[in-house]
């Protein structure tokens, strides 16, 4: 249990000050603006990628697991593409400029912006243990099954 609380203390420290721009943790040139007061249970950021900024391939560690909704507010003119490992694509729900995924399961990256800028609204939520969420969101197989069912209902 101590490791869990230590992890969240590190998350809070890394989140940066509220409503102040801070460098992204990747050190790859992007900026983040924290827009939520509680980075432990839920977080919200505006992510800003200028030319040369990127996000290297990674997983976001989380002891409880979490969901992330990214909404692209401005696409870069060139580059700045959100990508995942091919096998992980089935674990992402994409709708227009929005995508929902488990960043603790899906290896993801943003390619370098080569022209223009990329701006994203990123909202995350920690997953509570127990009940319905355990069945559908806490195992990759069941999350994939939930997305498959959702896609079938949208097509019919």
Backbone bond lengths (Angstrom), bond angles and torsions (degrees), N, CA, C in turn:
res aa  C-N    CA-C-N  psi(-1)  N-CA   C-N-CA  omega(-1)  CA-C   N-CA-C  phi
1 X - - - 1.444 - - 1.532 110.95 -
2 X 1.327 116.05 -34.11 1.451 119.73 -179.87 1.533 110.93 -63.28
3 X 1.348 116.91 -38.05 1.459 120.55 177.82 1.526 110.75 -61.18
4 X 1.347 115.47 -39.02 1.463 120.57 -179.82 1.530 110.39 -61.27
5 X 1.335 117.19 -49.44 1.456 120.45 -179.13 1.528 111.49 -67.39
6 X 1.314 116.96 -35.63 1.462 120.69 177.26 1.526 110.07 -63.31
7 X 1.352 116.04 -42.07 1.462 120.74 178.23 1.529 110.31 -58.00
8 X 1.338 117.10 -47.66 1.462 120.15 -177.25 1.530 111.96 -68.33
9 X 1.313 117.54 -31.91 1.466 119.37 174.97 1.529 109.86 -63.83
10 X 1.332 116.39 -38.96 1.459 120.43 176.68 1.523 110.69 -65.76
11 X 1.329 117.10 -39.47 1.470 121.13 177.97 1.521 109.90 -61.33
12 X 1.329 116.72 -46.56 1.464 119.86 -179.72 1.528 110.96 -61.30
13 X 1.320 116.76 -42.05 1.461 120.42 -179.65 1.526 110.80 -65.43
14 X 1.343 116.61 -38.09 1.456 121.28 -177.81 1.516 112.05 -76.00
15 X 1.328 117.95 -23.62 1.462 122.03 -175.39 1.518 112.22 -60.12
16 X 1.305 116.63 -29.60 1.456 119.72 179.79 1.516 111.32 85.28
17 X 1.324 116.41 170.23 1.463 120.43 -177.13 1.527 111.59 -70.46
18 X 1.308 115.77 150.64 1.460 122.34 179.03 1.527 110.47 -68.34
19 X 1.329 116.28 133.26 1.463 124.23 177.51 1.525 114.00 58.69
20 X 1.339 116.37 33.61 1.469 121.20 173.21 1.522 107.90 -132.76
21 X 1.318 115.83 136.78 1.455 119.96 178.26 1.524 109.48 -69.71
22 X 1.337 115.47 139.04 1.463 122.02 178.06 1.522 108.17 -141.79
23 X 1.334 117.83 152.39 1.469 119.39 177.18 1.530 110.62 -63.92
24 X 1.338 116.11 145.02 1.460 119.95 173.67 1.512 108.89 -66.73
25 X 1.320 116.87 152.23 1.460 120.87 -175.45 1.520 113.36 -66.59
26 X 1.326 117.23 -19.95 1.461 119.65 -177.15 1.522 112.33 -68.65
27 X 1.330 117.09 -20.27 1.454 120.52 -177.76 1.516 112.68 70.71
28 X 1.332 116.73 18.83 1.459 120.76 -175.66 1.526 113.10 -103.06
29 X 1.322 116.76 21.11 1.451 119.69 171.18 1.512 116.69 98.67
30 X 1.313 119.76 -5.29 1.460 120.72 -180.00 1.518 111.79 -86.76
31 X 1.333 115.56 167.16 1.465 122.48 179.47 1.514 109.12 -126.95
32 X 1.345 116.19 152.40 1.454 120.54 176.82 1.524 108.88 -132.86
33 X 1.326 114.73 145.66 1.452 122.75 176.63 1.524 106.56 -121.21
34 X 1.329 116.88 111.71 1.470 119.46 -179.56 1.512 108.42 -76.06
35 X 1.355 116.05 127.56 1.458 121.24 -177.39 1.525 112.02 -119.06
36 X 1.335 117.83 8.22 1.464 120.77 177.54 1.525 109.04 -122.17
37 X 1.332 117.08 139.54 1.463 119.51 -177.29 1.522 114.71 -78.07
38 X 1.343 119.17 -16.70 1.474 122.30 -174.88 1.522 111.02 -118.39
39 X 1.332 119.61 84.21 1.461 119.78 -176.52 1.519 114.30 -72.22
40 X 1.334 118.45 -4.60 1.459 119.73 -177.49 1.525 111.21 -83.57
41 X 1.329 118.23 -51.17 1.461 121.38 -177.88 1.517 112.45 -86.84
42 X 1.309 116.01 -35.38 1.463 121.31 179.19 1.522 106.72 -152.07
43 X 1.315 115.16 153.06 1.458 118.41 177.76 1.513 109.45 -141.34
44 X 1.285 114.94 159.80 1.451 121.21 175.87 1.512 108.97 -145.44
45 X 1.319 115.75 134.12 1.464 121.22 -178.93 1.520 109.66 -139.50
46 X 1.309 115.20 151.49 1.454 121.04 161.91 1.517 105.12 -103.87
47 X 1.314 115.85 123.32 1.467 122.27 -177.84 1.523 108.49 -104.77
48 X 1.318 116.25 130.70 1.462 123.33 -173.90 1.518 108.58 -123.11
49 X 1.330 115.88 120.72 1.464 122.11 179.33 1.523 108.60 -117.50
50 X 1.331 117.75 109.65 1.460 121.75 172.72 1.526 109.18 -86.00
51 X 1.325 116.52 178.07 1.464 120.83 178.65 1.523 109.29 -54.84
52 X 1.323 116.58 131.10 1.460 123.24 -179.66 1.519 113.56 93.89
53 X 1.328 117.44 -19.25 1.468 119.93 -179.60 1.524 110.62 -75.91
54 X 1.313 115.20 146.04 1.457 121.32 178.26 1.522 108.25 -155.28
55 X 1.312 116.18 178.30 1.457 122.18 175.00 1.521 106.35 -133.64
56 X 1.337 118.85 110.81 1.468 121.00 -177.71 1.531 111.58 -63.08
57 X 1.330 116.00 160.59 1.465 121.55 177.58 1.518 109.96 -56.39
58 X 1.338 115.37 133.92 1.461 119.31 -179.74 1.523 111.08 -167.55
59 X 1.308 115.24 168.73 1.455 124.83 166.37 1.515 106.72 -114.56
60 X 1.330 117.33 148.79 1.458 121.09 175.53 1.523 108.06 -96.78
61 X 1.330 118.36 111.05 1.463 119.92 -177.55 1.528 111.46 -67.02
62 X 1.327 115.78 143.09 1.458 120.76 177.99 1.517 108.68 -158.34
63 X 1.322 118.15 123.67 1.468 119.45 -179.01 1.520 113.02 -67.95
64 X 1.336 117.73 -28.97 1.464 120.47 -178.51 1.523 111.61 -102.03
65 X 1.299 118.27 -14.82 1.461 121.81 -173.90 1.517 109.52 89.88
66 X 1.331 116.13 153.61 1.457 118.74 175.98 1.518 111.70 -155.82
67 X 1.321 114.46 157.59 1.454 123.32 175.55 1.518 108.61 -103.54
68 X 1.318 116.51 151.09 1.454 120.47 176.12 1.521 108.56 -135.85
69 X 1.323 114.88 133.90 1.458 123.03 173.70 1.513 107.04 -113.03
70 X 1.331 116.62 118.20 1.463 121.97 177.21 1.521 108.29 -111.38
71 X 1.325 115.91 128.81 1.463 121.72 177.15 1.524 107.14 -120.65
72 X 1.328 115.93 118.82 1.464 120.47 -179.52 1.519 108.95 -76.55
73 X 1.321 116.65 116.99 1.459 121.96 178.57 1.526 111.36 -87.79
74 X 1.331 115.27 -32.28 1.466 120.76 177.00 1.521 108.15 -147.95
75 X 1.318 115.89 125.48 1.460 120.54 176.79 1.519 109.08 -86.88
76 X 1.324 115.73 145.52 1.463 120.02 175.03 1.525 108.72 -67.93
77 X 1.335 116.69 151.78 1.467 120.09 176.85 1.521 110.57 -65.03
78 X 1.343 116.25 -36.96 1.466 122.04 175.54 1.517 108.33 -144.39
79 X 1.340 115.97 141.92 1.458 121.00 179.26 1.516 111.00 75.03
80 X 1.333 115.93 -163.03 1.457 120.58 179.39 1.515 113.53 66.08
81 X 1.329 116.53 36.23 1.466 121.29 -177.41 1.523 109.71 -93.18
82 X 1.336 115.93 130.98 1.466 121.24 173.73 1.523 107.78 -76.84
83 X 1.331 116.57 124.16 1.464 121.15 -178.84 1.517 110.14 -131.17
84 X 1.341 114.33 153.04 1.457 120.95 174.77 1.523 108.58 -131.12
85 X 1.330 115.21 163.85 1.459 119.48 174.07 1.535 108.35 -59.57
86 X 1.337 119.04 141.63 1.468 120.54 -176.86 1.528 114.30 -52.39
87 X 1.320 117.74 -39.53 1.462 119.60 -179.18 1.523 112.50 -69.66
88 X 1.325 117.28 -19.87 1.463 121.37 -178.94 1.526 112.99 -88.20
89 X 1.325 118.51 -10.83 1.471 121.47 -175.81 1.530 111.77 -56.59
90 X 1.334 117.45 -33.52 1.468 119.96 -179.00 1.530 112.47 -71.56
91 X 1.323 117.64 -8.45 1.459 121.57 179.53 1.532 112.19 -98.93
92 X 1.335 116.22 16.06 1.463 121.35 -179.33 1.517 109.07 -123.80
93 X 1.311 116.35 136.38 1.456 121.98 173.53 1.522 106.91 -103.89
94 X 1.333 116.46 114.71 1.463 121.81 -179.93 1.525 108.74 -110.44
95 X 1.321 116.04 130.23 1.456 122.60 175.55 1.523 107.60 -141.32
96 X 1.334 116.05 107.37 1.457 119.90 -179.05 1.514 110.88 58.94
97 X 1.308 116.58 -122.99 1.473 121.54 -178.59 1.516 112.51 -93.45
98 X 1.339 116.96 7.88 1.466 121.24 -178.86 1.520 110.40 -111.21
99 X 1.336 115.35 146.56 1.458 119.60 172.33 1.518 109.41 -143.22
100 X 1.323 114.58 143.41 1.454 122.87 179.92 1.516 107.46 -119.40
101 X 1.339 116.68 130.68 1.457 118.93 -178.31 1.514 110.55 -158.33
102 X 1.329 114.86 168.44 1.462 122.31 174.77 1.523 107.59 -100.71
103 X 1.332 119.21 99.71 1.460 120.93 -176.45 1.525 113.99 -69.24
104 X 1.325 117.16 -10.61 1.462 119.70 175.55 1.523 111.57 -86.13
105 X 1.350 118.35 -10.21 1.473 122.67 176.25 1.514 112.81 -109.33
106 X 1.339 116.68 -34.75 1.461 122.43 -169.27 1.526 109.94 -97.17
107 X 1.328 116.52 118.68 1.468 120.77 175.29 1.527 106.85 -70.73
108 X 1.332 116.34 120.02 1.455 120.61 -173.33 1.527 111.12 -135.12
109 X 1.325 114.67 160.99 1.462 122.21 179.98 1.517 109.60 -156.55
110 X 1.325 115.71 164.73 1.457 122.46 168.68 1.520 106.19 -123.57
111 X 1.334 115.89 124.12 1.467 120.10 -178.96 1.532 109.68 -68.49
112 X 1.331 117.50 157.33 1.470 119.57 -178.82 1.532 112.29 -58.85
113 X 1.317 115.26 137.41 1.467 120.84 173.33 1.528 107.01 -75.87
114 X 1.327 116.57 125.56 1.467 120.20 -179.00 1.532 112.32 -107.00
115 X 1.343 116.67 -19.23 1.469 120.56 176.11 1.519 108.99 -155.40
116 X 1.329 115.77 135.03 1.460 120.60 -179.66 1.516 111.28 85.49
117 X 1.330 115.96 -153.73 1.462 120.98 177.89 1.513 108.70 -145.92
118 X 1.319 115.10 153.95 1.468 123.02 177.83 1.522 107.34 -115.82
119 X 1.334 116.29 131.52 1.461 121.51 178.90 1.523 108.08 -129.60
120 X 1.336 115.69 130.02 1.471 121.45 -174.44 1.525 109.71 -132.58
121 X 1.320 116.48 137.53 1.455 122.59 167.67 1.529 105.82 -92.64
122 X 1.322 117.13 120.97 1.459 122.38 -175.85 1.527 109.20 -121.89
123 X 1.327 115.76 119.72 1.463 121.78 -177.98 1.517 108.23 -121.64
124 X 1.324 116.64 127.64 1.458 121.50 -179.35 1.515 111.12 -123.10
125 X 1.329 115.43 154.30 1.464 120.92 177.56 1.516 109.43 -141.85
126 X 1.329 115.93 133.39 1.464 120.85 174.05 1.524 108.26 -70.79
127 X 1.317 116.24 145.92 1.462 121.10 -179.46 1.521 110.41 -96.18
128 X 1.328 117.16 123.30 1.464 118.92 175.73 1.520 110.37 -72.83
129 X 1.299 116.55 152.13 1.461 121.85 177.71 1.527 110.10 -85.27
130 X 1.329 115.44 142.29 1.459 120.27 173.87 1.514 113.18 105.78
131 X 1.329 115.44 154.09 1.451 122.30 172.71 1.515 114.04 70.34
132 X 1.320 115.13 -149.62 1.454 123.68 -173.52 1.520 112.31 -56.81
133 X 1.323 117.28 -41.93 1.459 119.67 -176.17 1.516 112.31 -63.00
134 X 1.315 117.81 -34.80 1.466 119.77 176.86 1.523 110.58 -59.06
135 X 1.320 117.36 -39.73 1.463 121.35 -176.88 1.524 112.58 -68.01
136 X 1.331 117.52 -39.31 1.458 119.26 -171.19 1.516 116.25 -110.46
137 X 1.301 118.24 -24.13 1.458 118.61 -172.19 1.516 113.98 -113.78
138 X 1.308 118.47 -9.47 1.453 119.33 -173.29 1.518 114.36 -104.12
139 X 1.339 117.58 2.59 1.458 120.02 170.91 1.530 107.68 -131.08
140 X 1.309 118.53 137.89 1.468 119.86 -178.75 1.525 112.77 -57.42
141 X 1.341 117.64 -38.81 1.462 120.37 -178.26 1.533 110.69 -61.24
142 X 1.334 117.33 -46.98 1.458 120.48 -177.12 1.529 111.29 -71.76
143 X 1.321 118.01 -34.36 1.465 120.62 176.61 1.525 109.39 -63.04
144 X 1.325 116.41 -43.61 1.461 120.92 177.25 1.529 110.21 -61.56
145 X 1.322 117.40 -41.42 1.464 121.88 178.65 1.534 110.76 -62.21
146 X 1.325 117.38 -42.65 1.464 121.45 178.68 1.527 110.42 -62.05
147 X 1.329 117.62 -44.06 1.463 120.54 178.76 1.523 111.22 -65.07
148 X 1.330 117.58 -38.61 1.468 121.65 178.22 1.527 110.21 -61.87
149 X 1.314 116.70 -45.46 1.470 120.65 178.88 1.526 110.80 -63.14
150 X 1.322 116.59 -41.79 1.454 120.31 179.39 1.529 110.33 -62.07
151 X 1.307 117.61 -45.05 1.462 121.65 -179.78 1.525 111.69 -62.61
152 X 1.340 117.65 -37.11 1.462 120.85 177.70 1.521 111.37 -65.01
153 X 1.333 117.52 -39.57 1.472 119.52 179.74 1.516 111.17 -69.27
154 X 1.322 118.59 -32.14 1.469 121.39 179.47 1.523 111.11 -71.02
155 X 1.349 118.38 -28.67 1.455 122.24 -178.39 1.513 112.41 -80.97
156 X 1.354 116.85 -25.13 1.475 118.69 -176.96 1.512 112.75 -91.51
